[in-house]
Amino acid sequence: MSAVTWVFGDDSFRVAEMIRVLPQRLKVETVDRLPDGASNSAVVQSVLGVSLLGGIKLIVSKDPQFLTSPSAPESIRFIESTLAAIPDGHYLLLVSSKSVDGRTKGAQLLKKLATVHEFTSFKEWESGKVRELLSERVRSKGIVVSPDGIDLMLDTVGFETGVLDQLVNTLAVYAGDSSKIDVSTVMAVLGARSGSIFRLTEALRANSHPVVVKELGALAEDGEDSVKILGIVAATLHQCLVTLEMMRQGKPFQDIGTVLERHPYSIQKGAAELKKHHTVERLSGMLVRLHALDLAFKSGQMAESGMVPLIAGALK
């Protein structure tokens, strides 16, 4: 990697993680953390001081002056002169806590000189990337979480990387000497609400309407957001529909898993039951009704407080 690393984005956990692990990855001997918003002269002094102190050094600078105004002529000159002056074997980590216009000349120049990491919050269609990150965090703790356990963590916690990392830490402590963590262990750590979500999604896949109604009520009583409940139900049924359609086309479970960004094992395990309890036509009809509910809520035609019974009715 180059002598300069530039990190930015709104995912504060991953930004902080890069700041934490980079010194270990580079095997530096000293870390010089400059005050936030350091002046250009302060960065220069730190760079010039590298050769005086000796040893491999990492300079960490958050929102330095030249980064907060990358289009200014003095910033451009600074980037051209100072970054090129870092002695071999030493490093500079630049951190932007605010958005930076990447179209400016200074930003474009910095991108050519630096190794750039952009850590923005994951979007709802990036579940595969979140799963990869979560699996890596799990491995780093020396534990193994079953595919169903990973699914439950994502279904319950969502894509907040910091919260997911806290959950992994808790699971590692809870598991103790046991290296294998299954759904029951994840449910025990997450608590009652996660249990209801897991039972709800399982009941939806098994087409068990009485259990679905019960767990919908339990989530509502526990204070779960009605729109989130609708999203969980619709996402689960959409996965079931895509699975049945691709199975009908003769697609292998690996391909289905790739499309749904889920582990093929969890899809294959429930495939027989899914075919037994659902049809493509019935699932399509339920999703149309759920979509109509979603539109009614978003347009203001329906109050959130009355949604849960209507969700249950749409699944008959």
Secondary structure, DSSP 8 states (H G I E B T S, - for coil): --SEEEEE-S-HHHHHHHHHHHHHHHT-SEEEE--TT--HHHHHHHHHHHHHH-S-EEEEEES-HHHHSTTSHHHHHHHHHHGGGS-TT-EEEEEESS---TTSHHHHHHHHHEEEEE-----TT-HHHHHHHHHHHHHHTT-EE-HHHHHHHHHHH-S-HHHHHHHHHHHHHHHTT--EE-HHHHHHHH-HHHHHHHHHHHHHHHT-HHHHHHHHHHHHHTT--HHHHHHHHHHHHHHHHHHHHHHHTT--HHHHHHHHTS-HHHHHHHHHHHHHH--HHHHHHHHHHHHHHHHHHHTTSS-GGGHHHHHHHHT-
